[in-house]
C-alpha cells in the first residue's frame, strides 16, 4: 500500500484518552481521503442535529492519500466538522507543512471528540501522543503561540496548528492557522476548536510516505512537473505575482466587486494589483510543501513584515471596502493571520457594515468613534481587531455578515450564499461561476468548482462567461474534480495545468488502486453527493441554492459587464438534472445506487 499510513488517531478531549485505529481501506478506495473520507465519516458518526459548538460535534483533520509524498503540492489537509456559521458540513483546506508532518508521524487523520475541562494542546511526536495544559498560551495570538510551543517541544522541525483569540472567543469567522500564515479559513472551524478548549496541535514525524510504484511515479511526476512549468498561470503568473495577479484580470472582465457589490469595476484597481504588490512590497516568494508554483508572498509594509495577502484578501480589504491603501490591506490581513480569522468573511462583513452605515441603518453612536465607511482605511483595520476581540458591535460582526445585517433588519445587504460570504467574483457577469456559488455544499465558496478558469482564463478551454450553454455540465465536472483534488491532498492551482488523466496517473502510482479516469471522477461525484445528503438532513432545500437578491435582480451598473444579472432560475434545473437529482435537488435512488452510496 502506498500513500496511506493506515492509521487514524482518535482523541477524546473529555476523558483525555487517545487511541489509534486502522484506516478503513474499503472506504478509502471509494472516498479517497482528506475531504472525502472525513466527510463520509462525519456523515456516519455525527448526529444531524448536533450543535456545532457543543462537545458532541466531532472534528476530523484529514490528510490526503498524496500528502507527504513527492507529488507536486502534496502538503494539503482538510478540517471537516459541522460549521457554526451556517450549520452545513464544513471542510476547510490548508497548505503549508503541517499536514505532511502528520503523515510522517504515521497518521492519515486526527479525530477530535468531546471538550477538555480547561485549555489544552496536543503534542504528537511520532507515536508519542500527549494532551498537555495550554493555560499559558490561551489568549495568546497565533504567532506567539507557535513560538512558545515550538520552544517547549524542542525541535524546530515540528509544525504547529493553532487558533487565535478569535477562535477562543467563538467568533463564527474564526480560522485554524498552521505554519504561522496558512489557514483552514472558511466556515468558522476555529470556533469549533475553541469550543473544545483545544488551543493547538504540534506535530513532528520522522517517518516517510511510500509510493506503491516508485518507477511509475518518476514518469508521471516528470510529466506533471513539465506541464506545471510550461503553463502560463502555474509556471509564470502565480509565481511571479502571487494570487493577486488576478486583480487586473478580474477587474478588466467587469466582475471585480466594489463597495459590497454595489459596483463591479474599479478604475483604481491597479494600485492594489499583484504587479504593484511585487514592485513595492515583495521580499521573497513563499512555497508550501513540494510546491513548484510558490504563489505565497513574504512582504514588507509600513509597520510590518510577513505573509502578503492573497487575491481574496486584497479585494475584500481593498476595493470591496473602497480602499486602495496597500499598507492598510497588509495590516488587516496580518491581523487576520495573527488573531486567527477568515480574511474573506471578515473583509466582507466590514464591507456590509459600511453599506449598512452608508444607508443609515447603523447609527454613528454605535461605532464608539471608529469610522465604518467606504474608503476609510484606518477604520477598516481597527474593525478587524474589534471583530477578533468582540469589542462593541464587533461582537455582532463576529457572527458573520448575514447575522450582522439581519440584526439591523437588512439581511439582503449580506453578500452570502447559505450565510457564507461570497468571494471576489461578481456572479452577475460570470454565469457558470455563479451557478457554482449557488449550489456549493458549504455556501459562498469559489474553490469548489473554479469556473473562473474556463470562463475568464480560458483553461482548459475558453467559454463565454455570459452564456448558459453547457454551464451546468461544466460546473458538475469542476465540482467533482475539485472534490478529488481536495481529497488526495494536492492544491487546486495544479488544475490550471493538469487534467483528470494526470491526477489519475499520480494517484495510481502512489496508491496502486489502478483507477480509470471515470472511476476517479466518480469518487468526486460520490463525495459531493454525501455532502449534499448531509445538508439535506439538516433541513436545507432548493431554496438555499440561491444568490443574494441584488445579484439576481439588480444589473451591474458600470464597467465591461454593465447590464448583467445572474440567470440562476434558468440554470438550476439543468444542474439538478445533470447531477441526477429530482426537482427538489434531492439525489434520486438511482443516482445513489450508481454511486454506491
N, C-alpha and C positions, 0 to 999 in steps of 0.2 A: 504494500500500500504506500502510495506517495502522497505528499501534501498534508494529509491529516496526521495529527498526533494520536488520535483515537481516544483522547481523554477529555472529560469535562470536569471543571472544578465547581462544585456547588457549595455555597456558603450561606448558612442561616445566621443572620446577624442577631436574631432574638435570643437564641440559645448559645451563640458563639461557636457553633460546630462547623467544621469544614470536612468535605468528603470528595473523593474522586470517583467518577463513574464512567463507564465505557460509552463512547460515542455510538449512536445507533446508525450503522453504516447503510442500512436499507433506506432510512430517511435521508441520510446524507446524499445518496445517489439520486433521490427524487427531488430534493430541495437544495442540493449543493451544500452550502454552509452559510456563514455570515448572515445576511438579512433573511435568506430563505429558510434555513434550518431553524434559526432563532425565532422567526415569525411563526413557523409551524408549531414549535414547542410552546410558544406563548399562547397560541390558539388552543392547544390541547390542555395546558396546565393552569391557566388563569381564568377565573370566572369573568363572564362578560360584564357584570355589573360592579366590578371591583372599583373602589375609589382609588384614583391614580396616586394619591398621596398617602394612602394607608399602608400599613405593613404587609397587607395581603397582596399588594401589587408586586410583581416579580420583575427584575431587570436582567436582561441577557446581554452580555458583552461578548460578541462573537467575531472571531477572525474568519477569513475566507480560506478555502482549500489551497489557494496560492499564496496567502500571506506568509511572509518569511522565506519564500523560495527565491530563485533568481529570475523569476518572471518580472517584466518591467512594471513598475509602480505597485509592487506587491506588498505594500505596507499597511493596507487599509483594514479597518474593522467597523462593526456596526454596534450601536446600542439600541436594543429593542425592548419596549415596555409599553404601558398604556400612557398616552400623552395627557398631562394635566391641563394643557392648553385647550385641547378640543375633544378629548376623550377617545380619539381614534388610535389605531396601532401606530406607535412611534417607532421609526427606525432611522436613527441619525448616524451618518457616516463620518469617519475621521481618518486622517492620514498620519504622517509623521513616522515614528519608530516604535511606539508603544505596542502596537499590535504584533509586530514581528518579535519583540521580546517575549510576549506572552506565548507565542508558538515555540520559541527557543526554550522556554521554561517547561514545555511539554503539554500545553493545554490548547484545545481548539476554542474553548468558550469558558466564561465565568458566569455563573448564575447566582444572583443575589436575592435572598429572600428575607422577609421579616424586617425588624428595626432594632438597632442597638440601643441600649439604655442611655448611653452617653456617646459623645463624638468619638469615632474610631477611624483607623485606616487599616488597610490590608497590605501586608508585605508578602510578596511571592519571590522566593529565591530558589529557582528550580523547583524541587518537590517539597521545599520547606515553606509552609503557608502559615502565617500568624495574623491574628487580629490584635491590633495594638491601640493604645489610648491616643486620641488625637486632640485632646483638650488644648494642648499648647499651640496647635495650628488652626483650631477653629476660630473663625473671624479673620484669619489672615487671607491676603489675596493669593491669586494663583502663582505669581512669581515667587513670593516669599515662602509659600507652602512647598513649592517644588525644591527650592534651595534647601530648606530645613530638612525635608525628608531624605533628600539625596545625601546630605551630610550625615544624617543618622544611619543610613543604610551603609555608607562607607564604600560605595562603588559608583564611580561617575558614569559607568555604562548603564546603570539602572535607569528606567524611564518611569515618569510619574504621570498619572491620570488623576485629575482633581477637580473639585468645584471651588468657586469663589464665594464671596459674601452673598451674591445674588441667589445661588443655589441654597445656601444656608437659610436665607430668608424666604425661600419657596417662591421666588419670582417665577411666573409661568413662562418667562422667556430665558430662564437660566440654562446655560450650556454646561457640558462637561469638557474640560480642557485637557489636552495632553501635550507633552513636549513643549510646554510654555504657550505656544501660539496656535496649535492645531485644535479644532473644535468639532465635537459632535454637538452641533449647534441648535438644530431646529426641534420644535415640538415640546420644549420645556423639560428635557430629560435631566437637566441639572437639578431641577426641583425634586424629582423622584429620588435621586441620590441623596439630596439634602434631607428629604423626609425620612430616610433610613438612618440618619445620623452618621452617614459614611462620608468622610471628607476626601479620601484619596485611596488609590491603589498604586503601589510602587512594585515594579516587576523587573527581575533580572534573570535571564536564561542563558545557559551555556551550551545548550544542545543545538541541533540544526534540523532543517526540514528537508527531507529527501525527495528527489524526483523518481517516479516509477521507471521512467525510461530516459536516463541521462543523455544517451546519444541522440535520441529523437529530440530531446529538449534543446540541445545545441543547435539543431537545424531550425526548429520553429522560433527559437529565441533570436537567432540571426536574422531571420526573415522579418520578424516583428520589429526589431530594433531598426532595421533598414527602413521600413515603412514609416516609423515614428520620426526618424531623422529627415526623411525626404518630404514629409508632409509640411505644407506651409504654416499650419497652425501649431502643430506639436514640435516641429523642427525649427521654427523661426519665431512666429508671433508671440506665443505664450512664454517662451524662454527669454525673449528679448525685452518684452514689455509687461509681462505678467498678465493676469486675467483682465486687468484694466485696459488692455489693448482693445477690449470690446466697446469702450465708451464712445469713441468716434464712429465706429461701425454701426452700433445700435442707434445712436443719435441720428446719423445720416439716413437711416431707414425710417425715421419718424416714429419710433416705438420706445423712446427713452423717456420714462415718466418724470414729470416735473411738478413740484408743489402738490404732492399727494395725488398724482394722476389727473390734475386739472389741465395739464398740458402734456405733450408727448414729444416735444422738440426743444432743445436748449441751445440757443445760439452761442453760449459761452462754454459749452461742454469741453472744448479742447483744453481749457485752463485746468481741468482735473482729469485729463486723459492719462492713459498708460504711458504715452510718449512724454508727456510733461512730468509725470512721476519719475520716469527713468532719467530724464535730463536734470532734474532738480533735487531728487531725494534719494536715489538708489545708492546703497553702499555695496551690496553684493546680492547675488541670486541665492535662493534657498531651495533645497530639494528634499522631498520625503524619501523614505527607504526605497532603494532600487529605482529611482525615478530619473529617466534621461531627459525629461522635459524641463524641470526646475522652474516652475512658474512662480514659486514663492519669492517674496521680496524682503530684504533686510534694509530698512530705510533710516534716514535721519530726518528730523523735522525740528522746528523751533521748540526747544524744551524737551526733546526726547530722541530716542533711537530704539528700533525694534522691528517687529513684523510690519511690513507695509500692508495697507488694506487691499482686499480682493475687490474685484469689479463691483460686487453687490454692495459692499460697504462704502466704496467710493460714491456710488449712486445714492444710496439711502441717506447717508450723512451729507451728501453733496446736493445734487440737483433736486432730489425729492424734497429736500428741506430748503431749496432755493439758495444754496451756499456754494461758493467757489473758492473757498479758503482751504488749501491743502493741509496747512498746519492744523487747522481745527478738525478736519476729517481724520488725519492721523491720530490726533489726541483722542477723539471719540472712539476710534477703532481700538486703540491701545487700552482704553478704559474697559471696553467690552472683553478683551482678552484677559486683562488683569483681574477684573471683577467677576468674570465668568458669565457672559451673556451672549445671546444670539444677536449679532450685529444687524441682520436683516430685520428681525422683528422689532428690535429697539429703535432703529432708524425710522422704520415705517410708522411705528407708534408715535414717535415725536412729530413726524410729518402730519399724521392725523390730528394730533393735538394742535399743531399750528393752524390747520384749517378750522378746527373747532373754535379756536380763539379768534381767527380771522372773521368768522361768521358771527361772533358774539356769544357763542354758547358757553365758552369758558370766560368767566369774569376776571378782570385784572387782579382783584383782591385775592383770588385763589392761587396766584402764582408766587407769592412770597418774594416779589421783587425780581424773579428770574424771568427774563424775556422768553416768550414762546411764540415766535413769529418767523415767517419765512425770511431767510436771508440773515438772521441773527446767529452768527457762528458761535460767539461766546455763550449765549444762552443754550444753544443746542448741546454743547459739550457738558454744561452743568446739568442739563436734564438727564444725560446718560448716567452721571453719578447719582443723581437723586433717584432714578429708577432702581439702580442696583441696591441702594440702601433703604428704599421705601420711604423717602422723605417727602412730606407734603402730598400733592397729588401725584408725585412719583410712585406712591404706593398703589394708586389706581392704574397708572400707566404700566406698572409691572405685571399686571394681569393680562396684558396684550391689548392691541388696538381695538379689537371688537368689543370686549367688555368695557374698555375705557370710553369708547364712543357711545356705546349703549347706555352707559351711566348718565350721559347728557341727553339721551333721547334721540341720538342720531347715529345708529349703527351703520347706516349707509355710507358714512364717511370713513369707515374702516375698509381698506382695500385688501380684503381677505377672501380666501376660499376655505370653508369649513373652519373658520376662525384662525387660520394660519396665514400670515402676511404674504402677499404676492411679491415676488422679486422684480428685478429691473427690466421687464419687457412688457410693454403695454399690449395686452391680447387683442385690443381693437384692431391693431394693424398687423397681426400675425395669427392667422386663423387656427392652424394646427397646434401651435403652442398654447393658444387659449383653450382649446379643447383638452389639451393635456393638463392644464391647470384645473379645469372644472372637474375632471374625472380622477384626479390624483388621490390615491388612498390616504395620504397624510395631509392633504389640503394644498394651500398655495405654494407649490414647490416647483422649481424649474429643473431639477436634476433627476427626475424620474422618467423622463421622456423628452430629451432636449431637442425639440423640433426647431429650435433656432439654427441647428446645424444644417439641415437641408433648406429651410425657408429663408435664411439670411446668408449663411456662409457657403451654401452650395455643396455641402458634404453629406452623404456620398454623391448626391446629385442635386441640382438646383430646382427648387419648387417655387411656384408663385405664392408668395406669402398671403395674398388676398384671396386665392382660390380655395374652394371647398373640395375640389375633386381629389379623391383618393386620400384625403387627410385622415379619415377615421382608420384606414388600414395602416398608414404610416405611424400614427400615434400608438396603436396597439403594438406594432413591431418594436418601436423605440422603447415603449414601456417594458415590454418583455425582455428585450436585450439588456436594458439597464438593470433589471432585476437580476439577470445573470451576472453582469459585471460587478454589481454590489455584493453578490453572494459568493463570488470566488475571491474577492479581496483585491481587485485591481481598481485603478482610477478611471472614472468616466471619461476623462480627457483623452484616453487612448482611443476612444471610439471615433475621434476625428480622423484617425489614420487606419485603424484596424476594423475589419468586418467580422461577421459571425464565424466564418471559417477559421479566421486567425485565433479567435478565442477557443473554438473547439479544439484546434490543434494543440494549443498551450495546455488547456485543461486535461486533455487526454495524455499528453506527455508527462504531466506531473502526477495525475491520479491513476492512470491506467484504466479508467472507466470505459473508454472507447465509445463515447457518444457520437452519433451523427449530428450534423448541424441542426436538423429538425428536432432531435431528442434534447439537445442542449437548450434550444429556444423554448421548447415545451416546458422545461424546468422554470423558465421565467414566467410563462403563462400560468403555470401551477402556483407559483409564488404570488403573483398578482391576484389570483382568484381567492387564495386563502386569506390574504389581507382584506379583500372585498367582503368575504364572509364574516370576518371579524367585525368590520364596520357595520354590516347589516344587522348583526346580532346585538349591537348596542343601540339600534334604533335609527340608523341613518337610512335615508330613502333617496330616490332620484331627485327629490327637491334639493338635496345637498350638493348635487353635481351641477353647480351653477357658478356664476361670476357676480361680482358686485354690480348693482343696478346701473351705476354710472357707465360701466364698460359694455353693457348690453343696450343702453338706450341713448346715451349722450355721445355724439360723434366727436372724434379727435378734432379740436378746434383749429389747429395750425400745423404747419410743417409738411414733410413729404407724405405722411399718411392722413392728411386732412380729410375729414368726412367719413372715416371708417368707424364702424362699430363691430362688435363681435357677433357672429351669426350662430350662436350656440344652439338655438332651437332647431336649426336645420341639421346640425352635425351630430347632436347627441343620440338620436335614434339610430343613425348609421353606425355610431360607435358601439352601441349596445348589440346591434346585430353582428358586427364584426367580432365581438367578444363571445358571442353565443349566449347572451343574456336575454331575458324577456324584456317586455316594455317597461317594467318597473326597475330595470337594472339589476335583476337577481339572476345569478348563474343558473341555467337550466339543468335538470338532472342529466341530460345528455352531455352537456359541457363538462360537468363534474366527473361523469363516468369516463369520458375520453381522456381526462387529465389524471385519472386515478386518485381523485380526492374523495 
